[in-house]
Amino acid sequence: MNISNMDILKIFIPFVVMLIIIGFYYVLMTKNLIRILLGLEIITKAAILAIIVVGYVTNNMALAQSLVIIIIIIEVFVIAVAAGVIIHIYKNTGSVDVRNIRNLRG
Amino acid sequence: MSIILILLIILIVTALMVVFSSKLLIGAISLALTSIMITILMFKLNSPIAAVFELSICAGLITVIFITTISFVKPETQEELIESNKRRLKKYIYLPVLVALAGYLISVVIKPISLKLPEIIQETNIRNVLWDLRQVDLLGQAIVLLIGVFGIVVLFKEGQKK
């Protein structure tokens, strides 16, 4: 690994961790279901960025790109299904607040 | 290198905009901006195919899904918006400080590590990697797509009955 690649890793990794912290904090603190999805998206973007950077540093761009493509496609379906569930919850409870989902409460 | 640093800072700012946005719509658009920043970074890091996917799907399709979902949900009234804004500021006021501190600490702590992968994965053509080396991933992806389609169909079918 040459020095420039190490520099790239040093620059990118703190930002990736910052993105993960933002996403986790948002998911943990918010009560709105749509906002939770937005937080999950931020975490996924951090993961994608990390994979691309490590692929670049290790000179394995083809593998990194194929992994990222697979992640993106699965991410879309996760978001689509989650959005469908949220719309259903809204139709049943009249709100998108997680505190109002009490159907399974013992 | 300075351009990459500026792009990364804009990336963090747009991610913080998602958190601090009072309206969901602004949050969804900020998320699209985050995707665009990641796309530019991907182009800078020699991965154009993944960048095109990121731009068209994450900045395009996912934003559309979010906006559709938001349009189904009743918007907050002005009073609720002011109240939730106050609560949000209280909750997230320490987040930028926490993020900056974590970034600084990691940039100080991080040390050189060897990331050499086995030679067998050193394939330069993305087509060969996707269709030959990662066949199991594609199978899993197809199964997830099928489950997703079934899930969406079932969800919207029951919605129509009611």
Interface residues (C-beta under 8 A of the other chain):
Chain A: M1 M6 D7 I8 L9 K10 I11 F12 I13 P14 F15 V17 M18 L19 I21 I22 G23 Y25 Y26 M29 N32 I34 R35 L37 L38 E41 I42 K45 I48 L49 I52 V53 V54 G55 Y56 V57 T58 N59 N60 M61 A62 L63 A64 Q65 S66 L67 V68 I69 I70 I72 I73 I74 E75 V76 F77 V78 I79 A80 V81 A83 G84 V85 I86 I87 H88 Y90 K91 V96
Chain B: M1 I4 L5 L8 L11 I12 A15 L16 V18 V19 L24 G27 A28 L31 T34 S35 I38 L41 M42 L45 N46 S47 I49 A50 F53 E54 I57 C58 L61 I62 I65 F66 T68 T69 I70 F72 V73 K91 Y92 L95 L98 V99 A100 A102 G103 Y104 I106 S107 I110 P112 S114 L115 K116 L117 I121 Q122 E123 T124 N125 I126 N128 V129 L130 L133 R134 D137 L138 Q141 V144 L145 I147 G148 G151 I152 L155 F156 E158 G159 K162
